């Protein structure tokens, strides 16, 4: 994997001042693809280390940590040198906080006119909601992502995934790379304003549109859903196209001849009779174990999959064959999910840093000598 990894961002330098999920998720994508990411965190570490330890680790591999007290007067000399050396800077505070800490766009741009600066906040840097507090569940609710159900007979519910946070991080990665391309043409940097609420709104609007009279089940199909098998395991049927429905009806002809009825003979009729069909399928799926359904559906070309945990998915033959998981110091991580010219997109070059693990190393690279580093440590501006 190391010999064939696709690392298009090799040589790109990122300084990440962000916390928790969105910004670190963005910089983890950049780091996987070869960028050198310096994670600047408080002396006590990013609060995400304590709040969501698992996700903290997955999102902060491949990075180096500089523990820095941004409120200390001595920190500004370090911030200025970081800005001079960086191609991209990320921050994830509420509007106004970065300015108070001296890491805002205007401050950093004085030291590097080519810097791509991206602010990731809940509602954006402007507008009446800009200083409003919030977290992922708030953003997706306001954006319309909790208005419609995800299953035919179930009420809307929240995903285990941090939709707005991870969508926002993804959009931030796209935006900074687009800006980097523009900077190559113009020689000028860019100031980017990424709203997590707007990221969720964009996804919800792309999925459901903006028509206030939209059918709340327009995106659902009664045979494209989650069902429980006889052994209590959950599996998914992915039946959309007519030929898949016909294959399924033939496969279960002995168990459920009623599915061949005219009332279910087209997509429009299956939708019209969706409540009855969904209930009938729920009854049917409980007549066999998940393993039996997997074999029956696979043998008859019907889309089916078990509901797995990520740990279980990591053991699937498809994941193993594609080398989608790699280990560093015996800890496993999923890699960036793109292959380019036959090479895996991304590589694990580092594990997860301890807070301040690379402080001295980074300061030396920035040109601070031993005496200056000792003074910074003594003043409590940095920690290693």
Phi, psi and omega in degrees: 000318183298325183285333188246009183294145178265112185233069186292343183262013176304129181097346177277134184247128184238131171248122187246110178266002190279167184234171173059240192252305194301305181297311177301327176296316177301309184289338176291324175297313181297319181293318178303324184270014169112349181293150174269112185251125172257118178269114178265117182228162181299164182302328178273359179095162175302130178303337177299338177300329183261323185288311183225073187304320183297309181291329176303315183293316182294330184268357184233018170288162176069016182237163171249147183250130172244113179272115189222132174272098184295343179276346180286136180304325182291344183293332185297325178297324179288315180301319181298318180288325175300316181297319180298325186271346189270152170264327185225138173233138179238141171218153185226034181268169171294151179308135180099333183291315181301321179296318179295332180271354180078023179239021179285170183301313183300319181293315183286327182295335178298336183256351182198098182289348180264003186292133170269116186244121183238120174262128178245116182222171184299309187237008180098170185276349181228176178092163185294342181261005191300329181258008181289137178284158178180165173222180188311313183298326177292315183296315183289330177294311181293333184278349181099006185276356176244013185277329187244151183287159176258350177227157189299316185250017183244152175286160176303143179216164183274140175283157174289342180279143176279086191301306182294317181299315184279327173296316179298318177298321179294314179296325178297318178297316178299315184295316182292327178287324174297317179295323179297320177297317179296321179298325177298330180276319190258337185080001180251146176282189181213151175250117184250139183238103185250121180258128178294321176301315181292328176297315178293321179298319179299313179297313183296319180292324177294327181280316190247350182077184184241013177284119182295345181259015183302142175295122182294350177248015183299332183267359185252154174224132184296341180254014177236076195206184180253135182224155179261134179270178183298330181269010178086351178285151180256140177220164183246137166259134181244054185268110175240302183291151184300321183293330176291321177296317179298320177298319181293315180301318178294320183294330183251020184304323180286326183275322187219069179298338181293342180290345177276003181296154181300332182294346179241018192276358176211165180299318180299319180288324178294325176290315181300325180252031187298320181298314180295319181293317180298318178296319180295318179295323178299318177295315182298314185295339178278003180270349178224159176285165179300318179299320179294320178294321179300315180293315182298315181290317178299318181293337184246017176056053176242126181299123181209145173205150174285153170275111186246163168276161176302325179296320177291319179298327181297340181267355181297144182299329179293316179294318179295316182296325182272357179058045182281350181236137176226163182238146172225123182052044176069010175253130185268145178220147170280140181264163178307128194273054175221140172251139180231122181052037178085357181257146178291136179280095178118160180205147173275113178254338180217161174272210180263122185283149167284156180301120179079009184302327185248017184305307182298315181302316181291319179297321177298316179297328180280356175100007177281136178271176186301320180295318180293321179295318179299320180293321179295319178295316181296324181284349181079017179282331178226166178220141174228000000 
